[in-house]
């Protein structure tokens, strides 16, 4: 490399070439086009001349001389350890005693994120006129580590701690909640391991409870036609396995979605021999308002012989954690017999301890108090379908922070 090409290197290092410092080299006259750049690099200690005081700018540089310049720029923070120059001269830098380890090179491949949620709810339940009240408060903390394995594959792991704040003994539970890889094989999107998953957007299976051990294979995108195949085992102390097939199609403001889900195992909370559930739904967006309607049908009926359910929802606005002051309002109505869900996403009481199901209203709001701080408040009014005809009015609040 011709030494006068250091002007280009100066630009690459982000060092200003407009300094008025005196040039220490006898063979670089003040009127030379590279005078300011060479003077600045010399002042910064990035380059040195020869013992006779010359710069010898027309002389070709050796790789070792170039490596010395890169090492000094690295030491001064002008470039980072992931710079292409560092990678190019890594062998020479190692000989100079500048260690660029694989860990340093891959620092940007590993990301650590976190979430903390402080929750409180108050419940007022009645059975045949007799009432009872209860409340609960907990602090849930999640730390997620994700790393890029290569151009096509990633790894994600999550540690979760839950503290029961209503327990005088300070009951706390910590689990390695998720550990999975995801990536592409040709046109297929693949995920495998222990991860969170939903069925019918949480109407059949919740994503925020226990994770699942399984495999998912997806293809396409919703603008055209997207499909997903899922198979796995519940990690909720049961031997239940599941199989699912979903599709989604978007037409501008309208989207269609649906799925088929089968649960295999005698300890499933859904009655019947290997029960299955069908789902079909539509969503429509008009300005800030979004509406959804879903129909569900299970193979197993509840105590009253009911096996058909539906869910309706309307949302106005959109909360974004990174936008302080953003908010939404929502209202939902669910009428789902027990055979139409495995574990519901509803934070209201859906009476999963009996083969009845539930129906009822909920409405609430999400509000971004500050960047990455979102407050939620929801009121639920639900009742058991059949059985003891229990009712439950519940107020749920939580504050979620992300980092």
Buried (B, 14 or more C-beta within 10 A) or exposed (E): BEBBEBBEBBEBBEBEBEBEEEBBBEBBEEEBEBBBBBBBBBBBEBBBBEEEEEBBBEEEBEEEBBBBBBBBBBEEEBBEBBBEBBEBBBEBBEEBEBEBEEEEBEEEBEEEEEBBBBBBBBBBBBBEEEEEEEEBBBBBBBBBBBBBEEEEBBBBBBBBBBBBEEEEEEEEEEEEBBBBBBBEEEEEBBBBBBBBBBBBBBBBBBBEBBBBBBBBBBEBEBEEEBBBBBBBBBBBEBEBBBBBBBBBBBEEEEBBBBBBBBBBBEEBBBBBEBBBBBBBBBBEBEEEEBBBBBBBBBBBBBBEEBBBBBBBBBBBBEBBBEEBEBBBBBEBBBBBBBBBBBBBBBBBBBBBEBBBBBBBBBBBBBBBEEEBBBBBEBEBBBBBBBBEEBBBBBBBBBBBBBE
